[in-house]
Amino acid sequence: MKKMKIAFWILVFAFLGLIIYQNIAFFRAPLSLQVNLAVKAYETPEFQIWVYFIGVFILGILLTYLFSLPAKFRVGKSIRTLNATIASQRDELGALKNEVAAMRSPAPAVPAETEPAPVDTDKVEPQE
């Protein structure tokens, strides 16, 4: 599977390289962006189109990161909560295992609180 991923990405980059190579004249053409706001008009200096492509790509990466940031914080908080739950359940499990082990241990023949009844040797009859 790892080799297939590598082959896939090699094909993707080769295809992108082919598109850029075949359209190099387009990507090197200068372009100026204009915005007319009825009050004032703005115009950027001329840049080659590939600069705009790189700029828009980086802007997309930054916006994606900013919009995914709150989700990352929520996931981190839920992971901490779940780890705390796991720790408390492990403690409870240990206590329950100790309780079960105490129940399974053999019961003493004579309860520890009561003392054996004294044997009166005078009344015991010898057996023949």
N, C-alpha and C positions, 0 to 999 in steps of 0.2 A: 504494500500500500504506500509506503514511503517513497519508493521509486516512481510510482504512478503520480504522486503529488509533484515530485521534482519534474517529471516529464510534462505534466500539465502546465506548470509555471514556465517552463522553458518554451513551450508552444505559445503561451499567452504573450510573453515578452518578445518572442520572435515575430509574432503577428503584429504587435504594436510597432516594433522596429521597421517592419516592412511597410506599414502604413506611413510612418514618418519619412522613411527613405523615398518612397514614391511620391510624396507630397511635400518635399523639402522646399520647393519654391513658395508654396502657400504658407508654410510655417515661418519663412524668413521675410515675408512681406510686412512692411510697416503698417501700423494701424493706430488711429487715434480715437479714443472714446469721447462722445459728446453727451452732455445732459443739458437740456433747456428747460428751466423752471419758470418761465414766463416773466420772472423778475430779473433773473440773471442766468447766463449760459456758462457752463463749465466745459472745459476741454482738457484732456490729458495730453501729455507729450506723446510723440509717436514712439511706439515700442513694436518689436517684432511680435507676431502672434503667439509664438511659443512661450514668451514671457507671461502673457495673459493666461495661457493654459496652465502653466506652473502655479501662477498666483491663485487661480480658481481652485486648483487641486489642493493646495495648502489651506486655503480658506475652508474648503469642504472638510478636510481632516480636523481642523480646529473646531468647527461647528459641531461635528459629530462627537468629538471629545467632550465639549462643553455640555451637550445635551445628554450624554451618557453618564456624566459625573454624578448627578443625584442618584441614579440607579445603583452606581457602585457604592455609594454611602449607605443606601438601604440594604444592600446585600451584606456589607460589612457588619451593620448593626444586627441583622438577623443571624449572621454567623456567630457573633459574640453571644447573643441570646441562646442560640441552640447549644453552643459549647457549655454555657452555664447550666443549661438543663441536663446535658450529658453528665457533667460533673456531679450534680445533685443526685441524679439517678444512679450513678456508680456508687456514691456513698450509701444510698438507700439499699442498693443491691448487696453491698458488703455487709451492712447491718443484718439484712435478711438471711444471708448465707451463714453468718455467725449464729443467728437464732436457730436456723435449721440444724446446724452442726451441734448445737447444745441439746436440741431435742433428740437427735439421733444417738447421742452418747449413751452407753449402757447405764441404766438406773442402778444405784447402789442397792445391795441386798437388804441392808438395814438402813432405814432412814437415819440421816445424820443427827436429827434433832432428838430422837428418842434413844435412850440407853437400853441395852438388853436387860431383861428382868433378872434379878439376882437369883442364882441357883442355890437352893438350900441343900447342902450336902448331907444334912442329918436325915432328911426325909427320903432320900434316894435309897432304894433298896438295891442291894447288889443282885445282879443277875447270875444265874447259875449256868 
